[in-house]
Amino acid sequence: MARIAGITLPPEKRIEVGLTYIYGIGRSKSLKILEEAKIDKNKKVKALSEDEVNKIRQIIEKREKIEGDLRKEVTMNIKRLVDISCYRGIRHKRKLPVRGQRTKTNARTRKGVRGQRIKKIKDKKA
């Protein structure tokens, strides 16, 4: 059972995919890490030796910002945008799409359920 950065990697997955379970590591970063550690990307997580896991752990600690530190940095970046009241900060504050998407039709994920829809649901319950 491989445990890196406080995350238990799924034993049945290939190590290339298993590393992506760590917040801040995607496929390309996982490939670079495995290449540097000289580990086969097709190897299953359960087949890794303790030495290989330690190698991966050291590379990640040395090079990458992951999990809590990365989440904190992202949160602080958003807070900074909101504090200086730039356009992106205002969009975050109003819970609207930030990157120029249209909002007349779409954007339901960000805006939430329509107001009329909520009324209909309440009327049905009453």
C-alpha contacts under 8 A as a table, 3 or more apart, distances in Angstrom:
res1	aa1	res2	aa2	distance
1	M	8	T	7.16
1	M	9	L	7.26
1	M	11	P	6.44
1	M	45	V	7.55
1	M	46	K	6.06
2	A	8	T	5.97
2	A	9	L	5.67
2	A	11	P	7.51
2	A	45	V	6.76
2	A	46	K	7.17
2	A	48	L	7.81
2	A	53	V	6.68
3	R	6	G	6.22
3	R	7	I	5.47
3	R	8	T	4.39
3	R	9	L	6.02
4	I	7	I	5.38
4	I	8	T	6.57
4	I	9	L	7.39
4	I	53	V	7.80
4	I	57	R	6.03
5	A	22	I	7.55
5	A	57	R	7.48
5	A	67	E	7.54
7	I	21	Y	7.58
7	I	22	I	6.52
9	L	18	G	5.58
9	L	19	L	6.95
9	L	21	Y	6.81
9	L	45	V	7.10
10	P	13	K	5.89
10	P	18	G	6.10
10	P	45	V	6.90
11	P	18	G	7.96
11	P	44	K	6.79
11	P	45	V	4.84
11	P	46	K	4.68
12	E	44	K	6.21
12	E	45	V	6.48
12	E	46	K	6.68
13	K	17	V	6.43
13	K	18	G	5.74
13	K	44	K	5.61
13	K	45	V	6.12
14	R	17	V	5.51
14	R	18	G	5.97
14	R	41	K	6.88
14	R	42	N	5.47
14	R	43	K	5.50
14	R	44	K	4.22
14	R	45	V	5.85
15	I	18	G	4.70
15	I	19	L	6.02
15	I	41	K	5.95
15	I	42	N	6.70
15	I	43	K	5.97
15	I	44	K	5.51
15	I	45	V	5.05
16	E	19	L	5.88
16	E	20	T	7.32
16	E	27	R	6.80
16	E	30	S	5.80
16	E	31	L	6.29
16	E	34	L	7.55
16	E	41	K	5.17
16	E	42	N	6.91
17	V	20	T	5.42
17	V	21	Y	7.51
17	V	27	R	6.82
17	V	30	S	7.73
18	G	21	Y	5.73
18	G	45	V	6.91
19	L	22	I	5.85
19	L	25	I	6.72
19	L	26	G	7.60
19	L	30	S	5.99
20	T	23	Y	7.13
20	T	24	G	7.82
20	T	25	I	5.16
20	T	26	G	4.96
20	T	27	R	6.31
20	T	30	S	6.81
21	Y	25	I	7.49
22	I	25	I	5.77
22	I	66	I	7.27
22	I	67	E	6.80
23	Y	66	I	5.89
23	Y	67	E	5.03
24	G	65	K	7.07
24	G	66	I	4.97
24	G	67	E	6.47
24	G	70	L	6.98
25	I	28	S	7.97
25	I	29	K	5.70
25	I	30	S	6.25
25	I	66	I	7.28
26	G	29	K	5.47
26	G	30	S	6.06
27	R	30	S	5.13
27	R	31	L	6.20
28	S	31	L	5.18
28	S	32	K	6.37
29	K	32	K	5.08
29	K	33	I	6.14
30	S	33	I	5.08
30	S	34	L	6.17
31	L	34	L	5.17
31	L	35	E	6.04
31	L	41	K	7.08
32	K	35	E	5.05
32	K	36	E	6.16
33	I	36	E	5.20
33	I	37	A	6.18
33	I	56	I	6.88
33	I	59	I	6.81
33	I	60	I	7.40
34	L	37	A	4.98
34	L	38	K	5.84
34	L	39	I	5.24
34	L	40	D	7.03
34	L	41	K	6.51
34	L	56	I	7.22
35	E	38	K	4.95
35	E	39	I	6.41
35	E	40	D	7.89
36	E	39	I	7.97
37	A	52	E	7.66
37	A	55	K	6.19
37	A	56	I	6.33
37	A	59	I	7.60
39	I	43	K	7.88
39	I	52	E	7.42
40	D	43	K	5.63
43	K	47	A	6.59
43	K	48	L	7.33
44	K	47	A	5.28
44	K	48	L	6.94
45	V	48	L	5.56
48	L	52	E	6.10
48	L	53	V	6.58
49	S	52	E	5.27
49	S	53	V	6.42
50	E	53	V	5.12
50	E	54	N	6.20
51	D	54	N	5.13
51	D	55	K	6.25
52	E	55	K	5.02
52	E	56	I	6.31
53	V	56	I	5.17
53	V	57	R	6.10
54	N	57	R	4.92
54	N	58	Q	6.10
55	K	58	Q	5.25
55	K	59	I	6.34
56	I	59	I	5.24
56	I	60	I	6.22
57	R	60	I	5.24
57	R	61	E	6.14
58	Q	61	E	5.16
58	Q	62	K	5.98
59	I	62	K	5.13
59	I	63	R	5.98
59	I	64	E	7.79
60	I	63	R	5.39
60	I	64	E	5.16
60	I	65	K	7.89
61	E	64	E	6.09
61	E	65	K	7.63
65	K	69	D	6.37
65	K	70	L	5.69
66	I	69	D	5.98
66	I	70	L	5.08
66	I	71	R	7.75
67	E	70	L	5.51
67	E	71	R	6.14
68	G	71	R	5.11
68	G	72	K	6.00
69	D	72	K	5.15
69	D	73	E	6.20
70	L	73	E	5.05
70	L	74	V	6.22
71	R	74	V	5.21
71	R	75	T	6.16
72	K	75	T	5.13
72	K	76	M	6.09
73	E	76	M	5.08
73	E	77	N	6.15
74	V	77	N	5.10
74	V	78	I	6.35
75	T	78	I	5.23
75	T	79	K	6.14
76	M	79	K	4.93
76	M	80	R	6.06
77	N	80	R	5.11
77	N	81	L	6.40
78	I	81	L	5.14
78	I	82	V	6.31
78	I	89	G	6.95
78	I	92	H	7.66
79	K	82	V	5.08
79	K	83	D	6.08
79	K	89	G	7.75
80	R	83	D	5.06
80	R	84	I	6.27
80	R	89	G	7.79
81	L	84	I	5.46
81	L	85	S	6.20
81	L	86	C	6.04
81	L	88	R	6.54
81	L	89	G	4.36
81	L	90	I	7.94
82	V	85	S	5.07
82	V	86	C	6.87
82	V	88	R	7.56
82	V	89	G	3.85
82	V	90	I	6.12
82	V	92	H	6.95
82	V	93	K	6.50
83	D	89	G	7.24
84	I	89	G	7.29
85	S	88	R	7.82
85	S	89	G	5.34
85	S	90	I	5.76
86	C	89	G	5.08
86	C	90	I	6.20
87	Y	90	I	5.20
87	Y	91	R	6.32
88	R	91	R	5.07
88	R	92	H	6.26
88	R	98	V	5.68
88	R	99	R	7.86
89	G	92	H	5.06
89	G	93	K	6.15
90	I	93	K	4.97
90	I	94	R	6.18
91	R	94	R	5.22
91	R	95	K	6.02
91	R	96	L	5.15
91	R	97	P	6.48
91	R	98	V	5.49
92	H	95	K	5.01
92	H	96	L	6.23
92	H	97	P	7.52
92	H	98	V	6.56
93	K	96	L	7.83
95	K	110	R	6.36
95	K	111	K	6.40
96	L	107	A	7.71
96	L	110	R	5.90
96	L	111	K	6.05
97	P	100	G	6.81
97	P	101	Q	6.20
97	P	103	T	7.66
97	P	107	A	6.84
97	P	110	R	6.35
98	V	101	Q	7.42
101	Q	107	A	7.62
102	R	105	T	7.01
102	R	106	N	6.86
102	R	107	A	7.12
103	T	106	N	5.64
103	T	107	A	5.42
107	A	110	R	5.55
107	A	111	K	6.05
108	R	111	K	5.02
108	R	112	G	5.27
108	R	113	V	6.56
108	R	114	R	7.90
109	T	112	G	5.59
113	V	117	R	6.82
113	V	118	I	7.10
114	R	117	R	5.29
114	R	118	I	6.63
115	G	118	I	5.26
115	G	119	K	6.61
116	Q	119	K	5.16
116	Q	120	K	6.42
117	R	120	K	5.16
117	R	121	I	6.33
118	I	121	I	5.16
118	I	122	K	6.25
119	K	122	K	5.12
119	K	123	D	6.12
120	K	123	D	5.09
120	K	124	K	6.27
121	I	124	K	5.26
121	I	125	K	6.54
122	K	125	K	5.26
122	K	126	A	6.41
123	D	126	A	5.24
